[in-house]
Amino acid sequence: MRGSWQAALAFALIAFGLAGSAPADETVGIRATATPANPTVTVVQPRQVQTVLGREVRSSANENMGRVVDIIVDRAGQVRAAIIDFGGFFGVGSRRIAVDWSALRFSSDGDRGDVVTLELTRDQVKEAPEYRDRQSVVILGAAGSHQALPIDW
C-alpha cells in the first residue's frame, strides 16, 4: 500500500507536467510572460555635452591645475567630487586631490575648446590632503573648506 500512493503521485505529476525541475524564470506549471521594457533613448548633440576624464583644469587666473582623472559618486549615484591629478611634471611629483563638483565650471571657449575651470587658487589646492583609495575622502570645497566623505558611505 505504501508504494502505491507514491506511484500515484509520481504518475499525477508526470501526467500534468509538474515533475522535474522548473526553469529559473518559471514557477511550477505557470510560464513567465513578462517581457522587459524597452530602454529609453536620448540623442544629445555634441555641443551640448563634453567628456570630463582627462580634461585639463584651469584656475580662474588661468593657471594649469592638472587633469581630471576620476569622478566620485555617492551611494545614490550623485556626483560628489572630481579627482584632479595636481602638480608635478609629466606625472612625477603629482598628487591626486578631491575637489567638490560644485567648485568646477564647464564652459566652451572658441579658441581652446571645452574648458573646465576650478574656483580655487593653486595655493588652496596645494595645501589640500591627497586623495587615497580605500581611505576617507577629504573633498576640497569651493570656499577652500574641507568636507569628509567616509570610505564606508
RAWOGI-V44245 format. One record per backbone hydrogen bond with DSSP energy under -0.5 kcal/mol. CO is the residue of the C=O (numbers start at 1). NH is the residue of the N-H. Records with the same first field share a line. If there is no record, write none. Layout:
BEGIN
CO = NH, NH
END
This chain:
BEGIN
1 = 5
2 = 6
3 = 7
4 = 8
5 = 9
6 = 10
7 = 11
8 = 12
9 = 13
10 = 14
11 = 15
12 = 16
13 = 18, 19
14 = 17
23 = 26
27 = 30
30 = 27
42 = 44
45 = 48, 49
46 = 49
52 = 55
55 = 68
56 = 116
57 = 65, 66
58 = 118
59 = 62
63 = 59, 65
66 = 57
67 = 69, 85
68 = 54
70 = 83
72 = 80, 81
74 = 77
78 = 74
80 = 101
81 = 72
82 = 84, 99
83 = 69, 70
84 = 86, 97
85 = 67
86 = 95
89 = 92
91 = 93, 94
92 = 89
95 = 86, 97
96 = 131
97 = 84, 99
98 = 140
99 = 82
100 = 103
101 = 104
103 = 119
105 = 107, 117
107 = 115
108 = 110
109 = 113
113 = 109
115 = 107, 117
116 = 58
117 = 105
118 = 60, 120
121 = 125
122 = 126
123 = 127
124 = 128
125 = 128
132 = 135
136 = 138
137 = 139, 149
138 = 98, 140
139 = 141, 147
140 = 100
141 = 144
145 = 141
147 = 139
149 = 137
150 = 153
END
